[in-house]
């Protein structure tokens, strides 16, 4: 599947972003090991989350729905109630699903193997294997520390683990293993990362201790089924934040978007660039802060992205790069080497994509330098990366000629109806099968 987008236009209308992918994964996982049923509303039903649902279905968890109101019912089997899968657990393209599930599976009484598609099979897993092994887990990765992950039954001990780099996925994998460990498991992080695991554990009745740079759980407690509400995904909203900022005469409202402070780096960065972004009707939804986000066209300027904001916007940099391409001056990103091990090498994918449409971009080992200017148009290879595809689709709003985005099938992993919502707001996008 490719996208063909005609140049120009503006964005208007109201947008409901799809459910937050990070929270959706955690909702399925934690509801599955809770005691009793949980109703989950607003769940993202993209391919990544469906892979997580299928994995727990293989382990004996009954999941009903979604119904006409997009409510899913997860019949939790309790923390020790999962059964051995009869085959490998295929996580598709989902790095989040694989890393978090690996931590949870290390505490089970049965063996399991986690696999993924070609892209996921190249992504680094040693970063979770090392701390899990230090807890006593019998877990091994494949060659070069990549999937598949093979896990055998073991007895886990709580540890105090200092993250070598900011990573919510590693933090969550260790904490989920800590639910099954003897004693306390503590994770200290060098910079704040998304805290959805901690929030959802608390919502399901599991005690969590939190300090400024650390989070801890004691093994042996239980989770209780509850109603879980999944807010809109700010990572998906980011494409429209950028699109409305760079397109002339635009004004859109994004409804019910999660604005967890560990996820709002994209808003802070765009505001530093001069974007007109306002949060309205701020409130709490299922333990998570949400708001309606109003975005209007603005004159953007290049900036040096503050290092402390990088972990808070790590998934949004493809969209931010498009904003930088339309800004006056130079934008510099450093400290983002994590981008090289996402669904694609996003530093290279962004740089190559920008060059393909006439923008001067220079790679560094841990980031990019982008010289804002004119977007000519042309053809971009998304490298099969959903966020690269959606970000460069928005670039057409400021382009002189049409854009073709190649290999967009994986958009379905996080935003199945992206093309429909984009068309409805004014993006001149056609899907070419």
Residue pairs with C-beta under 8 A, 6 or more apart in sequence:
1 407
1 408
1 409
1 411
1 431
1 432
1 433
2 404
2 405
2 406
2 407
2 408
2 431
2 432
3 389
3 393
3 403
3 404
3 405
3 408
3 419
3 429
3 430
3 431
3 432
4 402
4 403
4 404
4 429
4 430
4 431
4 432
5 393
5 396
5 399
5 402
5 403
5 404
5 405
5 427
5 428
5 429
5 430
6 396
6 402
6 428
7 377
7 396
7 397
7 399
7 400
7 401
7 402
7 403
7 428
8 247
8 248
8 396
8 397
8 399
8 428
9 247
9 396
9 397
9 426
9 427
9 428
10 247
10 248
10 249
10 250
10 297
10 397
10 426
11 240
11 243
11 244
11 247
11 250
11 251
11 252
11 397
11 425
11 426
11 427
12 250
12 251
12 252
12 425
12 426
13 252
13 253
13 424
13 425
13 426
14 252
14 253
14 254
14 255
15 237
15 240
15 252
15 253
15 254
15 255
15 421
15 424
15 425
16 232
16 254
16 255
16 256
17 232
17 233
17 234
17 236
17 237
17 240
17 254
17 255
17 256
17 257
18 44
18 46
18 232
18 233
18 236
18 414
18 415
18 416
18 417
19 42
19 43
19 44
19 45
19 230
19 231
19 232
19 233
20 44
20 196
20 230
20 231
20 232
20 233
20 234
20 235
20 258
20 288
21 44
21 46
21 48
21 49
21 96
21 233
21 235
21 236
21 414
22 96
22 168
22 194
22 196
22 233
22 235
23 196
23 200
23 230
23 231
23 233
23 258
23 288
24 43
24 44
24 49
24 52
24 230
25 48
25 49
25 52
25 94
25 96
25 97
25 100
26 100
26 172
26 196
26 197
26 200
27 38
27 40
27 43
27 74
27 200
27 228
27 230
28 40
28 43
28 49
28 52
28 53
28 56
28 63
28 74
29 52
29 56
29 100
29 101
29 104
29 176
30 200
30 201
30 204
30 223
31 38
31 40
31 74
31 76
31 204
31 225
31 228
32 56
32 59
32 61
32 63
32 74
32 76
32 77
32 82
33 76
33 77
33 78
33 79
33 81
33 82
33 104
33 179
33 223
34 74
34 76
34 78
34 79
34 204
34 222
34 223
34 224
34 225
34 226
35 76
35 78
35 222
35 223
35 224
35 225
36 75
36 76
36 224
36 225
37 73
37 74
37 75
37 76
37 225
38 73
38 74
38 76
38 204
38 225
38 226
38 227
38 228
39 71
39 72
39 73
39 227
39 228
40 71
40 72
40 73
40 74
40 227
40 228
40 229
40 230
41 69
41 70
41 71
41 72
41 227
41 228
41 229
41 230
42 70
42 229
42 230
42 231
42 232
42 256
43 49
43 66
43 70
43 72
43 230
44 230
44 233
44 414
45 66
45 70
45 416
46 412
46 413
46 414
46 415
46 416
47 92
47 93
47 94
47 410
47 412
47 413
47 416
48 92
48 93
48 94
48 96
48 97
48 413
48 414
49 94
49 97
50 92
51 90
51 91
51 92
51 93
51 94
51 97
52 91
52 94
52 97
52 101
53 63
54 90
55 85
55 89
55 90
55 91
55 97
55 101
56 63
56 74
56 82
57 63
58 85
58 86
58 87
58 89
59 82
59 83
59 84
59 85
59 89
60 77
60 81
60 82
60 83
61 74
61 75
61 76
61 77
61 82
62 74
62 75
63 72
63 73
63 74
63 75
64 72
64 73
64 75
65 71
65 72
65 73
66 72
74 225
76 223
76 225
78 222
79 179
79 180
79 222
79 223
80 109
82 108
82 110
83 110
84 110
84 111
84 112
85 110
85 112
88 113
88 114
88 115
88 148
89 101
89 112
89 113
89 114
89 115
90 115
90 116
91 97
91 98
91 101
91 114
91 115
91 116
91 120
92 116
92 117
92 120
92 413
93 116
93 117
93 119
93 120
93 343
93 410
93 413
94 116
94 120
94 413
95 120
95 123
95 169
95 342
95 343
96 169
98 114
98 116
98 120
98 125
98 147
98 149
99 125
99 128
99 169
99 170
99 172
99 173
100 169
100 172
100 173
100 176
100 197
101 114
102 114
102 125
102 128
102 129
102 132
102 139
102 149
102 151
102 173
103 128
103 132
103 172
103 173
103 174
103 175
103 176
103 177
104 176
104 177
104 179
105 112
105 114
105 151
106 132
106 135
106 137
106 138
106 139
106 151
106 154
106 156
106 177
106 180
107 156
107 176
107 177
107 179
107 180
107 181
108 151
108 153
108 180
109 153
110 153
111 150
111 151
111 152
111 153
112 150
112 151
113 148
113 149
113 150
113 151
114 147
114 148
114 149
114 151
115 121
115 147
115 148
116 123
116 147
116 148
119 343
119 344
119 384
119 410
120 147
121 142
121 146
121 147
121 148
122 146
123 146
123 147
123 341
123 342
124 145
124 146
124 341
125 141
125 145
125 146
125 147
125 149
126 141
126 145
127 165
127 167
127 170
128 169
128 170
128 173
128 174
129 139
129 140
129 141
129 145
129 149
131 159
131 161
131 170
131 173
131 174
132 139
132 173
132 174
132 177
133 139
134 159
134 161
135 156
135 157
135 158
135 159
135 174
135 177
135 178
135 181
135 185
136 154
136 155
136 156
136 157
136 181
137 151
137 154
137 156
137 177
138 151
138 152
138 153
138 154
139 149
139 150
139 151
139 152
140 149
140 150
141 147
141 148
141 149
142 148
142 149
155 182
156 177
156 178
156 180
156 181
156 182
156 219
157 181
157 182
157 183
158 178
158 181
158 182
158 183
158 184
158 185
158 186
158 218
158 219
159 174
159 181
159 185
159 186
160 185
160 186
160 188
161 174
161 185
161 186
161 187
161 188
162 187
162 188
162 190
163 170
163 171
163 187
163 188
163 189
163 190
164 190
165 190
165 338
166 189
166 190
166 191
166 192
166 193
166 311
167 189
167 193
167 338
168 193
168 194
168 195
168 196
168 197
168 262
171 187
171 189
171 193
171 197
171 215
172 196
172 197
174 185
174 187
175 185
175 187
175 197
175 198
175 201
175 215
175 217
176 197
177 185
178 184
178 185
178 216
178 217
178 218
178 219
179 206
179 217
179 219
179 221
180 219
181 219
182 219
182 220
183 218
183 219
184 216
184 217
184 218
184 219
185 216
185 217
185 218
185 219
186 214
186 215
186 216
187 214
187 215
187 216
188 213
188 214
189 213
189 214
190 213
191 308
191 311
192 261
192 262
192 311
192 312
193 262
193 311
194 260
194 262
194 263
195 215
195 260
195 262
196 260
196 288
198 208
198 210
198 215
199 260
199 287
199 288
200 228
200 287
201 208
201 217
201 223
202 208
202 287
203 226
203 228
203 286
203 287
204 223
204 224
204 225
204 226
205 222
205 223
205 224
205 226
206 217
206 221
206 222
206 223
207 217
207 218
207 221
208 215
208 216
208 217
209 215
209 216
209 217
210 216
227 286
228 286
229 285
229 286
229 288
230 286
231 256
231 257
231 258
231 285
231 286
231 288
231 290
232 254
232 255
232 256
232 257
232 258
232 290
233 257
233 258
233 414
234 257
234 258
234 259
234 260
234 263
234 264
234 266
234 267
234 316
235 263
235 266
235 315
235 316
235 387
235 414
236 414
236 415
236 418
237 254
237 257
237 293
238 266
238 316
238 319
238 320
239 319
239 390
239 391
239 393
239 394
239 418
239 422
240 252
240 254
240 295
240 394
240 425
241 254
241 266
241 267
241 270
241 275
241 277
241 293
241 295
241 319
242 270
242 319
242 320
242 322
242 323
242 391
242 394
243 250
243 252
243 394
243 397
243 422
243 425
243 427
244 250
244 251
244 252
244 295
244 296
244 297
245 270
245 275
245 276
245 277
245 295
245 296
245 297
245 298
245 300
245 323
245 326
246 297
246 300
246 322
246 323
246 326
246 394
246 395
246 397
246 398
247 297
247 397
247 398
247 426
248 297
249 297
250 295
250 296
250 297
250 397
250 426
251 294
251 295
251 296
251 297
252 294
252 295
252 425
253 292
253 293
253 294
253 295
254 292
254 293
254 294
254 295
255 292
256 285
256 290
256 292
257 290
257 291
257 292
257 293
258 285
258 288
258 289
258 290
259 267
259 279
259 282
259 289
259 290
259 291
259 293
260 288
260 289
261 289
261 312
262 312
263 312
264 312
265 309
265 310
265 311
265 312
265 313
265 314
265 316
266 312
266 313
266 316
266 319
266 320
267 277
267 279
267 293
268 309
268 312
268 313
269 303
269 305
269 306
269 309
269 313
269 320
270 277
270 300
270 320
270 323
271 277
272 303
272 305
272 306
273 300
273 301
273 302
273 303
273 323
273 324
273 327
273 331
274 298
274 299
274 300
274 301
274 327
275 295
275 298
275 300
275 323
276 295
276 296
276 297
276 298
277 293
277 294
277 295
278 293
278 294
278 295
279 291
279 292
279 293
279 294
280 291
280 292
280 293
280 294
281 291
281 292
282 289
282 290
282 291
283 289
283 290
283 291
284 290
299 328
300 323
300 324
300 326
300 327
300 328
300 372
301 327
301 328
301 329
302 324
302 327
302 328
302 329
302 330
302 331
302 332
302 370
302 371
302 372
303 327
303 331
303 332
304 331
304 332
305 320
305 331
305 332
305 333
305 334
307 334
307 335
310 333
310 334
310 335
310 336
313 320
314 336
314 338
314 339
315 342
315 387
316 387
317 333
317 336
317 339
317 346
317 350
318 346
318 349
318 350
318 385
318 387
318 388
318 390
318 391
318 392
319 387
319 390
319 391
319 394
320 333
321 333
321 350
321 354
321 361
321 368
321 370
321 391
322 391
322 392
322 394
322 395
324 331
324 370
324 372
325 354
325 357
325 359
325 361
325 370
325 372
325 373
325 375
325 395
325 398
326 372
326 375
326 395
326 398
327 372
328 372
329 371
329 372
330 369
330 370
330 371
330 372
331 368
331 369
331 370
331 372
332 367
332 368
332 369
332 370
333 367
333 368
333 369
333 370
334 364
334 366
334 367
335 366
335 367
336 347
336 366
336 367
336 368
337 365
337 366
337 367
339 345
339 346
339 347
339 350
339 367
340 346
340 347
340 348
342 385
342 387
343 383
343 384
343 385
343 386
343 387
343 410
344 382
344 383
344 384
344 385
344 388
345 383
346 385
346 387
346 388
347 363
347 364
347 366
347 367
347 368
348 363
349 381
349 382
349 383
349 385
349 388
350 361
350 368
350 388
350 391
351 361
351 362
351 363
351 368
352 381
353 380
353 381
353 382
353 388
353 392
354 360
354 361
354 370
355 361
356 378
356 379
356 380
356 381
357 375
357 376
357 377
357 378
357 380
357 392
357 395
357 399
357 403
358 373
358 374
358 375
358 376
358 377
358 378
359 370
359 371
359 372
359 373
359 374
359 375
360 370
360 371
360 373
361 368
361 369
361 370
361 371
362 368
362 369
362 370
374 400
375 395
375 396
375 398
375 399
375 400
376 399
376 400
376 401
377 396
377 399
377 400
377 401
377 402
377 403
378 401
378 403
378 404
379 403
379 404
379 405
379 406
380 388
380 392
380 403
380 404
380 405
380 406
381 406
381 407
382 388
382 389
382 392
382 405
382 406
382 407
382 408
382 410
383 407
384 407
384 409
384 410
385 410
386 408
386 410
386 411
386 412
386 413
386 414
386 415
387 414
389 405
389 407
389 408
389 410
389 411
390 411
390 415
390 418
392 403
392 405
393 403
393 405
393 418
393 422
393 427
393 429
394 427
395 403
396 402
396 403
396 427
396 428
396 429
397 427
408 431
411 418
411 419
419 429
419 431
422 429
423 429
